[in-house]
Amino acid sequence: MKTYVLATLLIPLLLAGCNTVEGLGKDVESGGEEIQDASEHVKDKM
């Protein structure tokens, strides 16, 4: 019974954590793309 209650409480937290990590990954990817675009812009000016 304790295991069932513990699992019921932890599963939503784990799923929320996955969404957070996914969102963080998208933010990092977006930041990387911005840096890449800026470096290409500077390279074109040289």
mmCIF file of the C-alpha atoms, coordinates in Angstrom:
data_MODEL
# 
_entry.id   MODEL 
# 
loop_
_atom_site.group_PDB 
_atom_site.id 
_atom_site.type_symbol 
_atom_site.label_atom_id 
_atom_site.label_alt_id 
_atom_site.label_comp_id 
_atom_site.label_asym_id 
_atom_site.label_entity_id 
_atom_site.label_seq_id 
_atom_site.pdbx_PDB_ins_code 
_atom_site.Cartn_x 
_atom_site.Cartn_y 
_atom_site.Cartn_z 
_atom_site.occupancy 
_atom_site.B_iso_or_equiv 
_atom_site.pdbx_formal_charge 
_atom_site.auth_seq_id 
_atom_site.auth_comp_id 
_atom_site.auth_asym_id 
_atom_site.auth_atom_id 
_atom_site.pdbx_PDB_model_num 
ATOM 1  C CA . MET A 1 1  ? 0.000  0.000  0.000   1.00 0.00 ? 1  MET A CA 1 
ATOM 2  C CA . LYS A 1 2  ? 2.812  2.440  0.863   1.00 0.00 ? 2  LYS A CA 1 
ATOM 3  C CA . THR A 1 3  ? 4.506  1.697  -2.441  1.00 0.00 ? 3  THR A CA 1 
ATOM 4  C CA . TYR A 1 4  ? 1.319  2.465  -4.366  1.00 0.00 ? 4  TYR A CA 1 
ATOM 5  C CA . VAL A 1 5  ? 0.843  5.783  -2.564  1.00 0.00 ? 5  VAL A CA 1 
ATOM 6  C CA . LEU A 1 6  ? 4.504  6.713  -3.048  1.00 0.00 ? 6  LEU A CA 1 
ATOM 7  C CA . ALA A 1 7  ? 4.378  5.850  -6.744  1.00 0.00 ? 7  ALA A CA 1 
ATOM 8  C CA . THR A 1 8  ? 1.159  7.840  -7.166  1.00 0.00 ? 8  THR A CA 1 
ATOM 9  C CA . LEU A 1 9  ? 2.844  10.876 -5.660  1.00 0.00 ? 9  LEU A CA 1 
ATOM 10 C CA . LEU A 1 10 ? 6.154  10.554 -7.511  1.00 0.00 ? 10 LEU A CA 1 
ATOM 11 C CA . ILE A 1 11 ? 4.950  9.826  -11.050 1.00 0.00 ? 11 ILE A CA 1 
ATOM 12 C CA . PRO A 1 12 ? 3.553  13.344 -11.674 1.00 0.00 ? 12 PRO A CA 1 
ATOM 13 C CA . LEU A 1 13 ? 6.775  14.853 -10.357 1.00 0.00 ? 13 LEU A CA 1 
ATOM 14 C CA . LEU A 1 14 ? 8.870  12.712 -12.681 1.00 0.00 ? 14 LEU A CA 1 
ATOM 15 C CA . LEU A 1 15 ? 6.701  13.600 -15.664 1.00 0.00 ? 15 LEU A CA 1 
ATOM 16 C CA . ALA A 1 16 ? 6.920  17.293 -14.834 1.00 0.00 ? 16 ALA A CA 1 
ATOM 17 C CA . GLY A 1 17 ? 10.701 16.925 -14.595 1.00 0.00 ? 17 GLY A CA 1 
ATOM 18 C CA . CYS A 1 18 ? 10.820 15.455 -18.088 1.00 0.00 ? 18 CYS A CA 1 
ATOM 19 C CA . ASN A 1 19 ? 8.904  18.434 -19.465 1.00 0.00 ? 19 ASN A CA 1 
ATOM 20 C CA . THR A 1 20 ? 11.264 20.794 -17.683 1.00 0.00 ? 20 THR A CA 1 
ATOM 21 C CA . VAL A 1 21 ? 14.336 19.080 -19.107 1.00 0.00 ? 21 VAL A CA 1 
ATOM 22 C CA . GLU A 1 22 ? 12.791 19.082 -22.566 1.00 0.00 ? 22 GLU A CA 1 
ATOM 23 C CA . GLY A 1 23 ? 12.067 22.801 -22.288 1.00 0.00 ? 23 GLY A CA 1 
ATOM 24 C CA . LEU A 1 24 ? 15.597 23.463 -21.101 1.00 0.00 ? 24 LEU A CA 1 
ATOM 25 C CA . GLY A 1 25 ? 16.961 21.522 -24.062 1.00 0.00 ? 25 GLY A CA 1 
ATOM 26 C CA . LYS A 1 26 ? 14.904 23.633 -26.460 1.00 0.00 ? 26 LYS A CA 1 
ATOM 27 C CA . ASP A 1 27 ? 16.143 26.826 -24.804 1.00 0.00 ? 27 ASP A CA 1 
ATOM 28 C CA . VAL A 1 28 ? 19.769 25.706 -25.064 1.00 0.00 ? 28 VAL A CA 1 
ATOM 29 C CA . GLU A 1 29 ? 19.274 24.710 -28.681 1.00 0.00 ? 29 GLU A CA 1 
ATOM 30 C CA . SER A 1 30 ? 17.712 28.077 -29.476 1.00 0.00 ? 30 SER A CA 1 
ATOM 31 C CA . GLY A 1 31 ? 20.593 29.894 -27.778 1.00 0.00 ? 31 GLY A CA 1 
ATOM 32 C CA . GLY A 1 32 ? 23.096 27.836 -29.750 1.00 0.00 ? 32 GLY A CA 1 
ATOM 33 C CA . GLU A 1 33 ? 21.377 28.690 -33.006 1.00 0.00 ? 33 GLU A CA 1 
ATOM 34 C CA . GLU A 1 34 ? 21.486 32.401 -32.142 1.00 0.00 ? 34 GLU A CA 1 
ATOM 35 C CA . ILE A 1 35 ? 25.221 32.171 -31.416 1.00 0.00 ? 35 ILE A CA 1 
ATOM 36 C CA . GLN A 1 36 ? 25.785 30.316 -34.685 1.00 0.00 ? 36 GLN A CA 1 
ATOM 37 C CA . ASP A 1 37 ? 23.845 32.942 -36.640 1.00 0.00 ? 37 ASP A CA 1 
ATOM 38 C CA . ALA A 1 38 ? 25.791 35.764 -34.993 1.00 0.00 ? 38 ALA A CA 1 
ATOM 39 C CA . SER A 1 39 ? 29.135 34.102 -35.724 1.00 0.00 ? 39 SER A CA 1 
ATOM 40 C CA . GLU A 1 40 ? 28.185 33.596 -39.384 1.00 0.00 ? 40 GLU A CA 1 
ATOM 41 C CA . HIS A 1 41 ? 27.165 37.261 -39.595 1.00 0.00 ? 41 HIS A CA 1 
ATOM 42 C CA . VAL A 1 42 ? 30.555 38.354 -38.217 1.00 0.00 ? 42 VAL A CA 1 
ATOM 43 C CA . LYS A 1 43 ? 32.375 35.930 -40.508 1.00 0.00 ? 43 LYS A CA 1 
ATOM 44 C CA . ASP A 1 44 ? 30.548 37.371 -43.550 1.00 0.00 ? 44 ASP A CA 1 
ATOM 45 C CA . LYS A 1 45 ? 31.726 40.890 -42.646 1.00 0.00 ? 45 LYS A CA 1 
ATOM 46 C CA . MET A 1 46 ? 35.395 39.846 -42.657 1.00 0.00 ? 46 MET A CA 1 
# 
